Each structure stands twice: as C-alpha cells, then as structure tokens.
Amino acid sequence: MLVQSIKILERAGLVNELYRDNSGIGVLTKPKKLYLNNSNLMFALAKDNTNIGNVRETFFLNRSKGLHEINLSEAADFVIDKSYTFEIGGKNKAKKQILSTENAFVAKDGIEIGFGNIIPVWLFGFMY
C-alpha cells in the first residue's frame, strides 16, 4: 500500500523517488530516498523547517531528472546516467568524498564561478 501511494505521488508530480540502481528487482522495492519534486514545495509546506542541504539536493534533482536518469550514489549524493557522480553542498564543501571516484563533480552553492570539477549549483537552473 505504501509503495503504491508513493508511486501515485510521483505520477502526480509531487515527489521524486530515488533508488541505488534501477535494474533488476530493485524497481519493485520501495525507494531509498524521497524528495519533494520542487524546492518551492518545501517552503510552501514547511517554511520554518527547511534544511538548506535538502533544498540544494531537491533543486539539483528537479533540474536534472527530466533530462537524465538519476540514482543514489554510494560515494556521493547522485549518479547521473550511470556515469557521472555529483556531490551537492555549500561553498565550503570539500572534494574529499569524491577523490577516488572517476567522473565526479561537486555542485556548490554560494559560489559564482567554478573551476575543474567544481560547478556552481545555480548553473543547473539552466537545464531544462
């Protein structure tokens, strides 16, 4: 019943389900993480109880999900198209989580320009 309810909420565009890997029997299980579809919903539903880290991840997921396949990562936050690993964080986020991961990037909030494998998270707002 719970899994069906979550599927209905996702089809309605209210939440996004994330799994470690969408192959095999994994698609028949409940999701590992649930995100609201849009960070604006977070402020509408719980304005005084929002977590900035969750807002960043929700924004990144919302901007990327329509164009790419996104899964949860073992080493960071997200894996896009089973090839690119992304860690999402604030301007002081270090790269230590992704040092040993190939094709890994840090999407940072609070910076204007990036360098190397560090990308400002606001740039993902242009993905549509």
N, CA and C atoms as an extended XYZ file, in Angstrom:
384
Properties=species:S:1:pos:R:3:atomname:S:1:resname:S:1:resid:I:1 pbc="F F F"
N         0.812       -1.194        0.000 N   MET     1
C         0.000        0.000        0.000 CA  MET     1
C         0.857        1.260        0.000 C   MET     1
N         1.920        1.275        0.840 N   LEU     2
C         2.791        2.430        0.920 CA  LEU     2
C         3.484        2.691       -0.412 C   LEU     2
N         3.993        1.626       -1.036 N   VAL     3
C         4.686        1.776       -2.307 CA  VAL     3
C         3.729        2.317       -3.367 C   VAL     3
N         2.495        1.850       -3.371 N   GLN     4
C         1.506        2.349       -4.331 CA  GLN     4
C         1.202        3.818       -4.100 C   GLN     4
N         1.105        4.224       -2.855 N   SER     5
C         0.846        5.625       -2.530 CA  SER     5
C         1.986        6.518       -2.999 C   SER     5
N         3.209        6.064       -2.798 N   ILE     6
C         4.374        6.833       -3.239 CA  ILE     6
C         4.389        6.943       -4.760 C   ILE     6
N         4.069        5.845       -5.450 N   LYS     7
C         4.008        5.868       -6.918 CA  LYS     7
C         2.961        6.879       -7.400 C   LYS     7
N         1.827        6.943       -6.720 N   ILE     8
C         0.779        7.896       -7.099 CA  ILE     8
C         1.274        9.330       -6.905 C   ILE     8
N         1.963        9.585       -5.790 N   LEU     9
C         2.503       10.922       -5.550 CA  LEU     9
C         3.547       11.299       -6.597 C   LEU     9
N         4.347       10.320       -7.046 N   GLU    10
C         5.340       10.618       -8.079 CA  GLU    10
C         4.661       10.903       -9.417 C   GLU    10
N         3.658       10.100       -9.768 N   ARG    11
C         2.935       10.350      -11.018 CA  ARG    11
C         2.228       11.700      -11.005 C   ARG    11
N         1.819       12.153       -9.835 N   ALA    12
C         1.163       13.456       -9.698 CA  ALA    12
C         2.172       14.606       -9.745 C   ALA    12
N         3.459       14.284       -9.720 N   GLY    13
C         4.486       15.313       -9.785 CA  GLY    13
C         4.779       15.979       -8.454 C   GLY    13
N         4.479       15.305       -7.356 N   LEU    14
C         4.726       15.895       -6.038 CA  LEU    14
C         6.033       15.429       -5.405 C   LEU    14
N         6.459       14.204       -5.707 N   VAL    15
C         7.695       13.678       -5.132 CA  VAL    15
C         8.539       13.012       -6.219 C   VAL    15
N         9.811       12.834       -5.902 N   ASN    16
C        10.732       12.076       -6.742 CA  ASN    16
C        11.274       10.926       -5.919 C   ASN    16
N        11.213        9.722       -6.471 N   GLU    17
C        11.765        8.540       -5.823 CA  GLU    17
C        13.191        8.339       -6.309 C   GLU    17
N        14.072        7.935       -5.418 N   LEU    18
C        15.434        7.613       -5.819 CA  LEU    18
C        15.824        6.251       -5.277 C   LEU    18
N        16.495        5.501       -6.130 N   TYR    19
C        16.976        4.158       -5.810 CA  TYR    19
C        18.483        4.116       -6.003 C   TYR    19
N        19.121        3.103       -5.473 N   ARG    20
C        20.556        2.907       -5.719 CA  ARG    20
C        20.794        2.530       -7.173 C   ARG    20
N        20.006        1.587       -7.686 N   ASP    21
C        20.149        1.145       -9.070 CA  ASP    21
C        18.774        0.721       -9.557 C   ASP    21
N        18.385        1.173      -10.738 N   ASN    22
C        17.050        0.876      -11.258 CA  ASN    22
C        16.994       -0.407      -12.085 C   ASN    22
N        17.969       -1.270      -11.952 N   SER    23
C        17.941       -2.502      -12.732 CA  SER    23
C        17.492       -3.671      -11.863 C   SER    23
N        17.004       -4.691      -12.493 N   GLY    24
C        16.597       -5.904      -11.781 CA  GLY    24
C        15.381       -5.703      -10.918 C   GLY    24
N        15.356       -6.410       -9.803 N   ILE    25
C        14.197       -6.382       -8.908 CA  ILE    25
C        14.134       -5.094       -8.086 C   ILE    25
N        15.172       -4.253       -8.151 N   GLY    26
C        15.210       -3.011       -7.387 CA  GLY    26
C        14.041       -2.087       -7.668 C   GLY    26
N        13.486       -2.140       -8.871 N   VAL    27
C        12.360       -1.260       -9.199 CA  VAL    27
C        11.072       -1.704       -8.514 C   VAL    27
N        11.040       -2.913       -7.966 N   LEU    28
C         9.846       -3.400       -7.286 CA  LEU    28
C         9.853       -3.091       -5.788 C   LEU    28
N        10.949       -2.559       -5.289 N   THR    29
C        11.057       -2.250       -3.872 CA  THR    29
C        10.718       -0.792       -3.617 C   THR    29
N        10.603       -0.456       -2.352 N   LYS    30
C        10.339        0.944       -2.038 CA  LYS    30
C        11.614        1.760       -2.264 C   LYS    30
N        11.473        3.053       -2.545 N   PRO    31
C        12.651        3.882       -2.830 CA  PRO    31
C        13.530        4.069       -1.599 C   PRO    31
N        14.822        4.293       -1.830 N   LYS    32
C        15.758        4.536       -0.733 CA  LYS    32
C        15.587        5.948       -0.184 C   LYS    32
N        15.263        6.904       -1.068 N   LYS    33
C        15.060        8.291       -0.650 CA  LYS    33
C        13.892        8.882       -1.410 C   LYS    33
N        13.203        9.795       -0.746 N   LEU    34
C        12.124       10.560       -1.362 CA  LEU    34
C        12.461       12.040       -1.266 C   LEU    34
N        12.296       12.738       -2.357 N   TYR    35
C        12.472       14.185       -2.385 CA  TYR    35
C        11.178       14.799       -2.882 C   TYR    35
N        10.840       15.967       -2.381 N   LEU    36
C         9.749       16.702       -2.989 CA  LEU    36
C        10.173       17.057       -4.409 C   LEU    36
N         9.225       17.205       -5.300 N   ASN    37
C         9.544       17.462       -6.699 CA  ASN    37
C        10.219       18.811       -6.905 C   ASN    37
N         9.870       19.785       -6.094 N   ASN    38
C        10.354       21.132       -6.312 CA  ASN    38
C        10.699       21.750       -4.963 C   ASN    38
N        11.793       22.475       -4.911 N   SER    39
C        12.187       23.101       -3.644 CA  SER    39
C        11.170       24.147       -3.194 C   SER    39
N        10.392       24.704       -4.099 N   ASN    40
C         9.344       25.654       -3.703 CA  ASN    40
C         8.285       24.984       -2.833 C   ASN    40
N         8.020       23.702       -3.087 N   LEU    41
C         7.062       22.972       -2.254 CA  LEU    41
C         7.527       22.894       -0.808 C   LEU    41
N         8.834       22.822       -0.609 N   MET    42
C         9.378       22.749        0.747 CA  MET    42
C         9.010       23.995        1.534 C   MET    42
N         9.129       25.142        0.894 N   PHE    43
C         8.832       26.398        1.580 CA  PHE    43
C         7.329       26.595        1.747 C   PHE    43
N         6.539       26.048        0.838 N   ALA    44
C         5.085       26.156        0.962 CA  ALA    44
C         4.548       25.265        2.075 C   ALA    44
N         5.158       24.082        2.249 N   LEU    45
C         4.652       23.127        3.233 CA  LEU    45
C         5.264       23.294        4.629 C   LEU    45
N         6.519       23.720        4.684 N   ALA    46
C         7.195       23.825        5.984 CA  ALA    46
C         8.238       24.936        5.942 C   ALA    46
N         7.785       26.152        5.800 N   LYS    47
C         8.680       27.291        5.629 CA  LYS    47
C         9.734       27.402        6.732 C   LYS    47
N         9.326       27.183        7.965 N   ASP    48
C        10.241       27.346        9.092 CA  ASP    48
C        11.060       26.103        9.403 C   ASP    48
N        10.848       25.034        8.644 N   ASN    49
C        11.515       23.769        8.941 CA  ASN    49
C        12.223       23.209        7.709 C   ASN    49
N        12.856       24.078        6.929 N   THR    50
C        13.570       23.609        5.744 CA  THR    50
C        15.055       23.452        6.068 C   THR    50
N        15.658       22.462        5.452 N   ASN    51
C        17.077       22.190        5.612 CA  ASN    51
C        17.766       22.620        4.322 C   ASN    51
N        18.756       23.510        4.407 N   ILE    52
C        19.387       24.062        3.204 CA  ILE    52
C        20.052       22.977        2.358 C   ILE    52
N        20.593       21.964        2.994 N   GLY    53
C        21.195       20.859        2.242 CA  GLY    53
C        20.160       20.111        1.425 C   GLY    53
N        18.997       19.885        2.012 N   ASN    54
C        17.918       19.220        1.297 CA  ASN    54
C        17.365       20.106        0.187 C   ASN    54
N        17.323       21.415        0.417 N   VAL    55
C        16.871       22.345       -0.624 CA  VAL    55
C        17.805       22.269       -1.826 C   VAL    55
N        19.105       22.257       -1.583 N   ARG    56
C        20.091       22.176       -2.672 CA  ARG    56
C        19.922       20.875       -3.465 C   ARG    56
N        19.813       19.756       -2.747 N   GLU    57
C        19.675       18.465       -3.420 CA  GLU    57
C        18.365       18.380       -4.193 C   GLU    57
N        17.290       18.904       -3.628 N   THR    58
C        15.997       18.905       -4.315 CA  THR    58
C        16.061       19.739       -5.582 C   THR    58
N        16.696       20.897       -5.506 N   PHE    59
C        16.854       21.755       -6.682 CA  PHE    59
C        17.641       21.032       -7.776 C   PHE    59
N        18.773       20.446       -7.403 N   PHE    60
C        19.608       19.728       -8.368 CA  PHE    60
C        18.835       18.583       -9.013 C   PHE    60
N        18.140       17.810       -8.208 N   LEU    61
C        17.362       16.680       -8.707 CA  LEU    61
C        16.249       17.154       -9.639 C   LEU    61
N        15.542       18.202       -9.253 N   ASN    62
C        14.451       18.740      -10.058 CA  ASN    62
C        14.943       19.217      -11.421 C   ASN    62
N        16.087       19.846      -11.465 N   ARG    63
C        16.618       20.372      -12.720 CA  ARG    63
C        17.182       19.274      -13.609 C   ARG    63
N        17.653       18.181      -13.040 N   SER    64
C        18.328       17.144      -13.815 CA  SER    64
C        17.436       15.971      -14.198 C   SER    64
N        16.403       15.697      -13.426 N   LYS    65
C        15.632       14.464      -13.588 CA  LYS    65
C        14.920       14.358      -14.935 C   LYS    65
N        14.436       15.437      -15.477 N   GLY    66
C        13.716       15.369      -16.741 CA  GLY    66
C        14.599       15.030      -17.930 C   GLY    66
N        15.881       15.273      -17.805 N   LEU    67
C        16.816       15.061      -18.918 CA  LEU    67
C        17.694       13.828      -18.754 C   LEU    67
N        17.821       13.339      -17.535 N   HIS    68
C        18.781       12.266      -17.261 CA  HIS    68
C        18.203       11.239      -16.289 C   HIS    68
N        18.811       10.068      -16.299 N   GLU    69
C        18.489        9.041      -15.311 CA  GLU    69
C        19.326        9.318      -14.067 C   GLU    69
N        18.684        9.410      -12.930 N   ILE    70
C        19.388        9.743      -11.693 CA  ILE    70
C        19.163        8.646      -10.658 C   ILE    70
N        20.264        8.230      -10.033 N   ASN    71
C        20.232        7.242       -8.961 CA  ASN    71
C        21.018        7.780       -7.783 C   ASN    71
N        20.863        7.139       -6.645 N   LEU    72
C        21.676        7.471       -5.481 CA  LEU    72
C        23.070        6.901       -5.671 C   LEU    72
N        24.048        7.579       -5.140 N   SER    73
C        25.437        7.154       -5.243 CA  SER    73
C        25.905        6.542       -3.934 C   SER    73
N        26.829        5.621       -4.027 N   GLU    74
C        27.448        5.050       -2.833 CA  GLU    74
C        28.419        6.051       -2.209 C   GLU    74
N        29.125        6.832       -3.056 N   ALA    75
C        30.179        7.723       -2.572 CA  ALA    75
C        29.721        9.158       -2.372 C   ALA    75
N        28.679        9.581       -3.070 N   ALA    76
C        28.255       10.980       -3.021 CA  ALA    76
C        26.727       11.032       -2.974 C   ALA    76
N        26.154       12.105       -3.534 N   ASP    77
C        24.696       12.256       -3.496 CA  ASP    77
C        23.990       11.578       -4.664 C   ASP    77
N        24.430       11.833       -5.891 N   PHE    78
C        23.718       11.347       -7.066 CA  PHE    78
C        24.665       10.784       -8.113 C   PHE    78
N        24.151        9.829       -8.898 N   VAL    79
C        24.832        9.342      -10.097 CA  VAL    79
C        23.900        9.638      -11.268 C   VAL    79
N        24.415       10.319      -12.273 N   ILE    80
C        23.616       10.678      -13.435 CA  ILE    80
C        24.023        9.796      -14.607 C   ILE    80
N        23.028        9.203      -15.240 N   ASP    81
C        23.227        8.332      -16.408 CA  ASP    81
C        24.263        7.243      -16.159 C   ASP    81
N        24.354        6.776      -14.917 N   LYS    82
C        25.283        5.715      -14.508 CA  LYS    82
C        26.732        6.031      -14.843 C   LYS    82
N        27.058        7.326      -15.053 N   SER    83
C        28.406        7.712      -15.453 CA  SER    83
C        29.013        8.833      -14.629 C   SER    83
N        28.203        9.782      -14.198 N   TYR    84
C        28.711       10.984      -13.552 CA  TYR    84
C        28.209       11.079      -12.110 C   TYR    84
N        29.129       11.257      -11.189 N   THR    85
C        28.802       11.329       -9.767 CA  THR    85
C        28.817       12.784       -9.329 C   THR    85
N        27.795       13.178       -8.558 N   PHE    86
C        27.694       14.553       -8.072 CA  PHE    86
C        27.513       14.571       -6.568 C   PHE    86
N        28.282       15.417       -5.924 N   GLU    87
C        28.122       15.733       -4.511 CA  GLU    87
C        27.624       17.172       -4.452 C   GLU    87
N        26.563       17.411       -3.703 N   ILE    88
C        25.954       18.727       -3.619 CA  ILE    88
C        26.264       19.311       -2.246 C   ILE    88
N        26.648       20.610       -2.213 N   GLY    89
C        26.944       21.217       -0.921 CA  GLY    89
C        27.070       22.716       -0.989 C   GLY    89
N        27.436       23.303        0.129 N   GLY    90
C        27.632       24.744        0.232 CA  GLY    90
C        29.015       25.140       -0.244 C   GLY    90
N        29.321       26.419       -0.121 N   LYS    91
C        30.582       26.925       -0.672 CA  LYS    91
C        31.813       26.339        0.001 C   LYS    91
N        31.665       25.808        1.200 N   ASN    92
C        32.800       25.207        1.901 CA  ASN    92
C        32.889       23.692        1.722 C   ASN    92
N        32.066       23.129        0.852 N   LYS    93
C        32.068       21.677        0.617 CA  LYS    93
C        33.409       21.254        0.019 C   LYS    93
N        34.044       20.273        0.635 N   ALA    94
C        35.333       19.761        0.152 CA  ALA    94
C        35.107       18.640       -0.855 C   ALA    94
N        36.177       18.306       -1.588 N   LYS    95
C        36.106       17.247       -2.601 CA  LYS    95
C        36.515       15.882       -2.061 C   LYS    95
N        36.721       15.754       -0.747 N   LYS    96
C        37.257       14.515       -0.193 CA  LYS    96
C        36.360       13.304       -0.428 C   LYS    96
N        35.042       13.498       -0.514 N   GLN    97
C        34.129       12.376       -0.745 CA  GLN    97
C        34.278       11.778       -2.127 C   GLN    97
N        34.706       12.579       -3.084 N   ILE    98
C        34.739       12.116       -4.475 CA  ILE    98
C        36.147       11.945       -5.022 C   ILE    98
N        37.168       12.056       -4.187 N   LEU    99
C        38.550       11.980       -4.668 CA  LEU    99
C        38.858       10.684       -5.408 C   LEU    99
N        38.353        9.571       -4.929 N   SER   100
C        38.665        8.281       -5.550 CA  SER   100
C        37.612        7.859       -6.580 C   SER   100
N        36.691        8.750       -6.926 N   THR   101
C        35.621        8.425       -7.869 CA  THR   101
C        35.899        9.074       -9.216 C   THR   101
N        35.785        8.284      -10.259 N   GLU   102
C        36.003        8.794      -11.612 CA  GLU   102
C        34.762        9.556      -12.088 C   GLU   102
N        34.968       10.577      -12.907 N   ASN   103
C        33.880       11.423      -13.432 CA  ASN   103
C        33.008       11.974      -12.308 C   ASN   103
N        33.637       12.517      -11.284 N   ALA   104
C        32.907       13.043      -10.127 CA  ALA   104
C        33.030       14.560      -10.066 C   ALA   104
N        31.948       15.201       -9.614 N   PHE   105
C        31.881       16.652       -9.569 CA  PHE   105
C        31.249       17.094       -8.255 C   PHE   105
N        31.589       18.315       -7.844 N   VAL   106
C        30.957       18.932       -6.690 CA  VAL   106
C        30.134       20.106       -7.205 C   VAL   106
N        28.854       20.122       -6.907 N   ALA   107
C        27.991       21.256       -7.230 CA  ALA   107
C        27.842       22.066       -5.948 C   ALA   107
N        28.434       23.275       -5.946 N   LYS   108
C        28.467       24.096       -4.738 CA  LYS   108
C        27.495       25.256       -4.838 C   LYS   108
N        26.865       25.530       -3.725 N   ASP   109
C        26.006       26.700       -3.587 CA  ASP   109
C        26.847       27.824       -2.987 C   ASP   109
N        26.532       29.059       -3.322 N   GLY   110
C        27.229       30.193       -2.725 CA  GLY   110
C        28.503       30.588       -3.442 C   GLY   110
N        28.733       30.044       -4.627 N   ILE   111
C        29.887       30.469       -5.433 CA  ILE   111
C        29.376       30.972       -6.779 C   ILE   111
N        30.135       31.878       -7.387 N   GLU   112
C        29.713       32.440       -8.670 CA  GLU   112
C        30.307       31.702       -9.857 C   GLU   112
N        31.556       31.274       -9.739 N   ILE   113
C        32.203       30.565      -10.842 CA  ILE   113
C        32.829       29.285      -10.310 C   ILE   113
N        33.000       28.321      -11.206 N   GLY   114
C        33.603       27.058      -10.825 CA  GLY   114
C        34.988       26.913      -11.410 C   GLY   114
N        35.641       25.822      -11.050 N   PHE   115
C        36.966       25.518      -11.562 CA  PHE   115
C        37.168       24.020      -11.486 C   PHE   115
N        37.675       23.431      -12.579 N   GLY   116
C        37.909       21.990      -12.600 CA  GLY   116
C        36.609       21.232      -12.473 C   GLY   116
N        36.515       20.400      -11.451 N   ASN   117
C        35.300       19.602      -11.267 CA  ASN   117
C        34.348       20.202      -10.225 C   ASN   117
N        34.482       21.498       -9.982 N   ILE   118
C        33.569       22.217       -9.089 CA  ILE   118
C        32.675       23.104       -9.944 C   ILE   118
N        31.362       22.936       -9.786 N   ILE   119
C        30.376       23.646      -10.599 CA  ILE   119
C        29.430       24.396       -9.668 C   ILE   119
N        29.153       25.670       -9.961 N   PRO   120
C        28.138       26.370       -9.157 CA  PRO   120
C        26.766       25.714       -9.351 C   PRO   120
N        26.067       25.454       -8.261 N   VAL   121
C        24.794       24.751       -8.350 CA  VAL   121
C        23.751       25.568       -9.116 C   VAL   121
N        23.868       26.896       -9.114 N   TRP   122
C        22.884       27.714       -9.817 CA  TRP   122
C        22.907       27.473      -11.323 C   TRP   122
N        24.027       27.020      -11.865 N   LEU   123
C        24.110       26.749      -13.301 CA  LEU   123
C        23.146       25.627      -13.735 C   LEU   123
N        22.827       24.746      -12.812 N   PHE   124
C        21.896       23.664      -13.149 CA  PHE   124
C        20.482       24.185      -13.353 C   PHE   124
N        20.218       25.406      -12.948 N   GLY   125
C        18.930       26.035      -13.194 CA  GLY   125
C        18.681       26.287      -14.676 C   GLY   125
N        19.740       26.285      -15.480 N   PHE   126
C        19.600       26.491      -16.919 CA  PHE   126
C        19.290       25.193      -17.676 C   PHE   126
N        19.302       24.087      -16.986 N   MET   127
C        18.994       22.800      -17.630 CA  MET   127
C        17.485       22.627      -17.688 C   MET   127
N        16.942       22.714      -18.829 N   TYR   128
C        15.512       22.492      -18.957 CA  TYR   128
C        15.187       21.972      -20.324 C   TYR   128
